[in-house]
Every structure is written in structure tokens, then in C-alpha cells.
């Protein structure tokens, strides 16, 4: 970060005898600790399984490069404001860092991508638009989505009336069944939910919740008062002797879960980095 270094000394003299005295030399430096401007309008479009990401950046003199970051892809260093890649997982999250020549870094908002199959998909929506209504959050699949169902709430898309039902806004703490008519990509730009701030107030019985961590998690982080967990096509139950038994072996980012508890529970996911 050092951009300039200079040595300094102080000189003094007496006017009557012209005698000069120099102080000891000291050194100082100036540091650039200003982060680059943030990339704006970061988002994506897709053509089948190919994703095209783009963003806007106002160039600065000390700009070095962009870094494209994902959960499931290697970092990509680029000078362009466009990245194309194949969707190779059922869920991924992305953001762009701007790096200057002094290694200062700024980060854009996130864009999440769910790869949806035909029918009902059990998901958690961890990247949230500042206006998290259904029109905004599901805009990338508005010609294909049929309905969305949460715990005790639901809405369906009417060609004339728009979204109709008791479910109006998305919560990062909830899981949702998203039903589409054909394979599609649910692409959501926005702020990523801070998992430390996403609290879960569970009741006795089955709770439809999100998993908001960025990395897969062990079933051992499930609260002890909860003894069964079900996701789309997979499930496990807790045995006091054997531990968790079943086809569901880990918690995955972007997935929704039915968590069955024996009592009321308040907790936050303990995310491991």
C-alpha cells in the first residue's frame, strides 16, 4: 500500500555566527487505503445452462483488475465487465471484487442462481432484493413459474391478476417450494443475507426453513430438540445411539428443509468457513 516514502530532517542556524545544526533523519510514508469504486448493476442472464454475468464499473487511474467470485467455481481475474460460465451445480452465488494497484478491494452485491427442474423445487432464497416481493424476486422466471408455497402460505401466478395468495414477500429464514413448468434458472441479484442475523423461531412439529450458510454443513449443527429433517427427495432421522440415519447427510446452500422439532426452539445456524 506504500505509494511514497521520504526522509526528513530539520535544519537550524544562528544568524549571528552562521552555525548550522541538522537533526537526526526520520522517515515517513503515505498509504492509499481508499477502496475502489463498487461495481454496479451486477446481474446475469442465461441461455439454457450458460450464464452471462455483466456489471458496470467507472474506471479509476489506480484500477488493477476485477475478480469474479463464486461458491462453486474458481475465481476469475479479468479486465472485462463480462463473464460467461456453465451452471454446473443446482445452486451458486456470485459477486465481483474490484482490486486496485495497492491491493485495496471493493465488493459488489451478490447474484444467486438456482437451477430449477420441472415441477416443485424446495429452495431457500439467500440473496434478497431490497424489495423482496414476489414480482421482484421471481422476475427471471415470470413466464415459467406456476406457484410458490411456504409454510402455511402460498401464492399462484394468474395471467391477468398477477400474484394471488397469502404469500407476498420472501423471508431469508423460510424455505419455499417453487413450481415451474419447465427447466429454468432462478436468478436473483441483491444483498446476501447475513446468516448471523437470520434467526429461526421454530414451533413444535414440522418447520419449513432455509439454510443460509455459504458452505455445506453437518447435520450435527441441527438443534438437539429436533429429531428429523426432510429435503427434496431425501431425509434423515436422529437416533440416540447411531446419530443421524438416512439419505440426507449434509445441509446444502440454497436448499430448503422441513425440520421436525419436539419443542419450541430458537437458534441460528453455526456456519463454518
Secondary structure, DSSP 4 states (H G I P E B T S, - for coil): -EEEEEEE--EEEETTTTEEEEPPPEEEEEE--PPPPPPEEEEEEEETTEEEEEEE----TTEEEEEEEESSS--EEESSSEEEEE--SSEEEEEEEEEETT--EEE--EEEEEEEPSEEEEEE--EE-SS-BHHHHTGGGTTTEEEEEETTEEEEEETTTEEEES--B--TTBEEEEEESS-EEEEEEEEEP-GGG--EEEPSEEEEEE---SS-EEGGGS-TTEEEEEETTEEEEEETTTEEEES--EE-TTBEEEEEESS-EEE------
